Amino acid sequence: MKKKLKPIVEGLAVGIVFFSITLLFEIPFVMSIIIGLLASVGGYRNSIKMDKEEK
């Protein structure tokens, strides 16, 4: 996988997981989207941070 694509894919994966979990707990749809987006951003930043630490 390309270096630039990996953080994006990992961020999306984290966001989708959090979005799915919040829907299971019957949180309103808009709140679930917001939580999923925030988790995606966090997953993206964490992936970049982990790549820097590997080097």
C-alpha positions as protocol buffer text, in pm:
chain_id: "A"
residue {
  index: 1
  type: MET
  ca { x: 0 y: 0 z: 0 }
}
residue {
  index: 2
  type: LYS
  ca { x: 128 y: 348 z: -78 }
}
residue {
  index: 3
  type: LYS
  ca { x: 256 y: 557 z: 213 }
}
residue {
  index: 4
  type: LYS
  ca { x: 0 y: 835 z: 152 }
}
residue {
  index: 5
  type: LEU
  ca { x: -295 y: 597 z: 116 }
}
residue {
  index: 6
  type: LYS
  ca { x: -232 y: 394 z: 433 }
}
residue {
  index: 7
  type: PRO
  ca { x: -327 y: 667 z: 689 }
}
residue {
  index: 8
  type: ILE
  ca { x: -642 y: 751 z: 493 }
}
residue {
  index: 9
  type: VAL
  ca { x: -756 y: 388 z: 486 }
}
residue {
  index: 10
  type: GLU
  ca { x: -681 y: 340 z: 856 }
}
residue {
  index: 11
  type: GLY
  ca { x: -864 y: 662 z: 946 }
}
residue {
  index: 12
  type: LEU
  ca { x: -1170 y: 558 z: 747 }
}
residue {
  index: 13
  type: ALA
  ca { x: -1168 y: 214 z: 908 }
}
residue {
  index: 14
  type: VAL
  ca { x: -1165 y: 363 z: 1257 }
}
residue {
  index: 15
  type: GLY
  ca { x: -1440 y: 610 z: 1165 }
}
residue {
  index: 16
  type: ILE
  ca { x: -1664 y: 339 z: 1021 }
}
residue {
  index: 17
  type: VAL
  ca { x: -1619 y: 122 z: 1329 }
}
residue {
  index: 18
  type: PHE
  ca { x: -1708 y: 407 z: 1566 }
}
residue {
  index: 19
  type: PHE
  ca { x: -2004 y: 507 z: 1347 }
}
residue {
  index: 20
  type: SER
  ca { x: -2136 y: 148 z: 1355 }
}
residue {
  index: 21
  type: ILE
  ca { x: -2094 y: 121 z: 1730 }
}
residue {
  index: 22
  type: THR
  ca { x: -2278 y: 447 z: 1796 }
}
residue {
  index: 23
  type: LEU
  ca { x: -2567 y: 333 z: 1575 }
}
residue {
  index: 24
  type: LEU
  ca { x: -2598 y: 18 z: 1786 }
}
residue {
  index: 25
  type: PHE
  ca { x: -2652 y: 231 z: 2096 }
}
residue {
  index: 26
  type: GLU
  ca { x: -2935 y: 423 z: 1926 }
}
residue {
  index: 27
  type: ILE
  ca { x: -2756 y: 758 z: 1938 }
}
residue {
  index: 28
  type: PRO
  ca { x: -2913 y: 1006 z: 1693 }
}
residue {
  index: 29
  type: PHE
  ca { x: -2785 y: 972 z: 1336 }
}
residue {
  index: 30
  type: VAL
  ca { x: -2624 y: 1317 z: 1320 }
}
residue {
  index: 31
  type: MET
  ca { x: -2434 y: 1255 z: 1643 }
}
residue {
  index: 32
  type: SER
  ca { x: -2316 y: 920 z: 1506 }
}
residue {
  index: 33
  type: ILE
  ca { x: -2182 y: 1092 z: 1194 }
}
residue {
  index: 34
  type: ILE
  ca { x: -1999 y: 1352 z: 1404 }
}
residue {
  index: 35
  type: ILE
  ca { x: -1846 y: 1085 z: 1627 }
}
residue {
  index: 36
  type: GLY
  ca { x: -1743 y: 883 z: 1322 }
}
residue {
  index: 37
  type: LEU
  ca { x: -1578 y: 1187 z: 1159 }
}
residue {
  index: 38
  type: LEU
  ca { x: -1389 y: 1274 z: 1475 }
}
residue {
  index: 39
  type: ALA
  ca { x: -1272 y: 915 z: 1510 }
}
residue {
  index: 40
  type: SER
  ca { x: -1158 y: 918 z: 1146 }
}
residue {
  index: 41
  type: VAL
  ca { x: -949 y: 1228 z: 1204 }
}
residue {
  index: 42
  type: GLY
  ca { x: -802 y: 1073 z: 1518 }
}
residue {
  index: 43
  type: GLY
  ca { x: -721 y: 748 z: 1339 }
}
residue {
  index: 44
  type: TYR
  ca { x: -559 y: 938 z: 1053 }
}
residue {
  index: 45
  type: ARG
  ca { x: -339 y: 1143 z: 1286 }
}
residue {
  index: 46
  type: ASN
  ca { x: -249 y: 838 z: 1493 }
}
residue {
  index: 47
  type: SER
  ca { x: -147 y: 647 z: 1181 }
}
residue {
  index: 48
  type: ILE
  ca { x: 82 y: 930 z: 1070 }
}
residue {
  index: 49
  type: LYS
  ca { x: 229 y: 949 z: 1420 }
}
residue {
  index: 50
  type: MET
  ca { x: 297 y: 575 z: 1429 }
}
residue {
  index: 51
  type: ASP
  ca { x: 466 y: 588 z: 1087 }
}
residue {
  index: 52
  type: LYS
  ca { x: 698 y: 863 z: 1208 }
}
residue {
  index: 53
  type: GLU
  ca { x: 791 y: 661 z: 1517 }
}
residue {
  index: 54
  type: GLU
  ca { x: 881 y: 358 z: 1304 }
}
residue {
  index: 55
  type: LYS
  ca { x: 1143 y: 558 z: 1117 }
}
